[in-house]
Amino acid sequence: MSDEDYVYDEVSGEWMPASELAARRAAESAVEVRDAVGNILADGDQVTLIKDLEVKGAGQTLKQGTLIKSIRLTGDAQEIDCKYPGIKGLVLRAEFVKKR
Protein backbone atom coordinates (compact mmCIF):
# COMPACT_ATOMS: atom_id res chain seq x y z
CA MET A 1 0.00 0.00 0.00
CA SER A 2 1.30 3.48 -0.80
CA ASP A 3 2.12 6.15 1.77
CA GLU A 4 0.25 8.83 -0.19
CA ASP A 5 -2.23 11.01 1.69
CA TYR A 6 -5.88 10.67 0.78
CA VAL A 7 -8.16 13.69 0.82
CA TYR A 8 -11.92 14.07 0.58
CA ASP A 9 -13.13 15.70 -2.65
CA GLU A 10 -16.32 17.61 -1.83
CA VAL A 11 -17.31 17.90 -5.49
CA SER A 12 -17.36 14.16 -6.22
CA GLY A 13 -17.93 12.99 -2.63
CA GLU A 14 -15.00 10.56 -2.87
CA TRP A 15 -11.73 9.98 -1.08
CA MET A 16 -8.81 10.15 -3.51
CA PRO A 17 -5.02 10.53 -3.53
CA ALA A 18 -3.95 14.13 -2.95
CA SER A 19 -1.90 14.16 -6.17
CA GLU A 20 -4.93 13.06 -8.23
CA LEU A 21 -7.11 15.77 -6.71
CA ALA A 22 -4.43 18.41 -7.37
CA ALA A 23 -4.13 17.28 -11.01
CA ARG A 24 -7.92 17.41 -11.44
CA ARG A 25 -8.11 20.94 -10.01
CA ALA A 26 -5.21 22.13 -12.22
CA ALA A 27 -6.97 20.80 -15.32
CA GLU A 28 -10.19 22.59 -14.34
CA SER A 29 -8.43 25.92 -13.83
CA ALA A 30 -6.39 25.73 -17.07
CA VAL A 31 -7.01 28.71 -19.35
CA GLU A 32 -8.12 27.95 -22.89
CA VAL A 33 -6.54 30.36 -25.39
CA ARG A 34 -8.14 30.61 -28.83
CA ASP A 35 -6.90 32.36 -31.96
CA ALA A 36 -8.94 34.66 -34.23
CA VAL A 37 -10.78 31.77 -35.89
CA GLY A 38 -11.37 29.69 -32.75
CA ASN A 39 -8.47 27.21 -32.83
CA ILE A 40 -7.07 26.30 -29.41
CA LEU A 41 -3.47 27.48 -28.97
CA ALA A 42 -0.79 25.65 -26.98
CA ASP A 43 2.82 26.32 -25.96
CA GLY A 44 5.15 25.89 -28.93
CA ASP A 45 2.56 26.55 -31.64
CA GLN A 46 3.35 28.66 -34.69
CA VAL A 47 0.99 31.52 -35.51
CA THR A 48 0.56 34.00 -38.35
CA LEU A 49 -0.57 37.61 -37.90
CA ILE A 50 -3.94 38.39 -39.48
CA LYS A 51 -3.38 42.16 -39.64
CA ASP A 52 -0.55 44.73 -39.49
CA LEU A 53 0.38 45.49 -35.88
CA GLU A 54 2.38 48.48 -34.68
CA VAL A 55 4.67 47.37 -31.85
CA LYS A 56 4.68 50.00 -29.12
CA GLY A 57 8.14 50.91 -27.87
CA ALA A 58 9.92 49.15 -30.72
CA GLY A 59 9.17 51.64 -33.47
CA GLN A 60 8.39 48.73 -35.75
CA THR A 61 5.33 47.35 -37.54
CA LEU A 62 4.76 43.63 -37.92
CA LYS A 63 3.03 42.99 -41.24
CA GLN A 64 0.04 40.75 -41.89
CA GLY A 65 1.22 37.20 -42.65
CA THR A 66 4.30 37.43 -40.39
CA LEU A 67 5.13 34.02 -38.92
CA ILE A 68 5.71 33.87 -35.16
CA LYS A 69 7.34 30.63 -34.04
CA SER A 70 7.14 28.88 -30.69
CA ILE A 71 4.61 30.90 -28.70
CA ARG A 72 4.12 30.56 -24.94
CA LEU A 73 0.84 30.91 -23.11
CA THR A 74 0.76 33.47 -20.31
CA GLY A 75 -2.21 32.28 -18.24
CA ASP A 76 -4.35 35.08 -19.68
CA ALA A 77 -7.01 33.89 -22.14
CA GLN A 78 -6.19 36.67 -24.61
CA GLU A 79 -2.39 37.11 -24.43
CA ILE A 80 0.46 35.04 -25.83
CA ASP A 81 4.19 35.58 -25.25
CA CYS A 82 6.29 35.53 -28.42
CA LYS A 83 9.87 35.82 -29.59
CA TYR A 84 10.62 37.87 -32.68
CA PRO A 85 14.04 39.04 -33.90
CA GLY A 86 14.73 42.61 -32.79
CA ILE A 87 11.81 42.82 -30.34
CA LYS A 88 12.21 41.83 -26.69
CA GLY A 89 9.23 40.83 -24.58
CA LEU A 90 6.68 40.72 -27.38
CA VAL A 91 3.17 39.93 -26.13
CA LEU A 92 0.39 39.63 -28.68
CA ARG A 93 -3.36 39.41 -28.28
CA ALA A 94 -4.73 36.07 -29.46
CA GLU A 95 -7.44 37.84 -31.51
CA PHE A 96 -4.76 39.05 -33.98
CA VAL A 97 -3.18 35.67 -34.76
CA LYS A 98 -4.15 32.48 -36.58
CA LYS A 99 -2.67 29.06 -35.83
CA ARG A 100 -0.61 27.48 -38.62
C-alpha positions as CSV (number, residue, x, y, z in Angstrom):
1,M,0.0,0.0,0.0
2,S,1.3,3.5,-0.8
3,D,2.1,6.2,1.8
4,E,0.3,8.8,-0.2
5,D,-2.2,11.0,1.7
6,Y,-5.9,10.7,0.8
7,V,-8.2,13.7,0.8
8,Y,-11.9,14.1,0.6
9,D,-13.1,15.7,-2.6
10,E,-16.3,17.6,-1.8
11,V,-17.3,17.9,-5.5
12,S,-17.4,14.2,-6.2
13,G,-17.9,13.0,-2.6
14,E,-15.0,10.6,-2.9
15,W,-11.7,10.0,-1.1
16,M,-8.8,10.2,-3.5
17,P,-5.0,10.5,-3.5
18,A,-3.9,14.1,-3.0
19,S,-1.9,14.2,-6.2
20,E,-4.9,13.1,-8.2
21,L,-7.1,15.8,-6.7
22,A,-4.4,18.4,-7.4
23,A,-4.1,17.3,-11.0
24,R,-7.9,17.4,-11.4
25,R,-8.1,20.9,-10.0
26,A,-5.2,22.1,-12.2
27,A,-7.0,20.8,-15.3
28,E,-10.2,22.6,-14.3
29,S,-8.4,25.9,-13.8
30,A,-6.4,25.7,-17.1
31,V,-7.0,28.7,-19.3
32,E,-8.1,27.9,-22.9
33,V,-6.5,30.4,-25.4
34,R,-8.1,30.6,-28.8
35,D,-6.9,32.4,-32.0
36,A,-8.9,34.7,-34.2
37,V,-10.8,31.8,-35.9
38,G,-11.4,29.7,-32.7
39,N,-8.5,27.2,-32.8
40,I,-7.1,26.3,-29.4
41,L,-3.5,27.5,-29.0
42,A,-0.8,25.7,-27.0
43,D,2.8,26.3,-26.0
44,G,5.2,25.9,-28.9
45,D,2.6,26.5,-31.6
46,Q,3.3,28.7,-34.7
47,V,1.0,31.5,-35.5
48,T,0.6,34.0,-38.3
49,L,-0.6,37.6,-37.9
50,I,-3.9,38.4,-39.5
51,K,-3.4,42.2,-39.6
52,D,-0.5,44.7,-39.5
53,L,0.4,45.5,-35.9
54,E,2.4,48.5,-34.7
55,V,4.7,47.4,-31.8
56,K,4.7,50.0,-29.1
57,G,8.1,50.9,-27.9
58,A,9.9,49.1,-30.7
59,G,9.2,51.6,-33.5
60,Q,8.4,48.7,-35.8
61,T,5.3,47.4,-37.5
62,L,4.8,43.6,-37.9
63,K,3.0,43.0,-41.2
64,Q,0.0,40.8,-41.9
65,G,1.2,37.2,-42.6
66,T,4.3,37.4,-40.4
67,L,5.1,34.0,-38.9
68,I,5.7,33.9,-35.2
69,K,7.3,30.6,-34.0
70,S,7.1,28.9,-30.7
71,I,4.6,30.9,-28.7
72,R,4.1,30.6,-24.9
73,L,0.8,30.9,-23.1
74,T,0.8,33.5,-20.3
75,G,-2.2,32.3,-18.2
76,D,-4.3,35.1,-19.7
77,A,-7.0,33.9,-22.1
78,Q,-6.2,36.7,-24.6
79,E,-2.4,37.1,-24.4
80,I,0.5,35.0,-25.8
81,D,4.2,35.6,-25.2
82,C,6.3,35.5,-28.4
83,K,9.9,35.8,-29.6
84,Y,10.6,37.9,-32.7
85,P,14.0,39.0,-33.9
86,G,14.7,42.6,-32.8
87,I,11.8,42.8,-30.3
88,K,12.2,41.8,-26.7
89,G,9.2,40.8,-24.6
90,L,6.7,40.7,-27.4
91,V,3.2,39.9,-26.1
92,L,0.4,39.6,-28.7
93,R,-3.4,39.4,-28.3
94,A,-4.7,36.1,-29.5
95,E,-7.4,37.8,-31.5
96,F,-4.8,39.1,-34.0
97,V,-3.2,35.7,-34.8
98,K,-4.2,32.5,-36.6
99,K,-2.7,29.1,-35.8
100,R,-0.6,27.5,-38.6
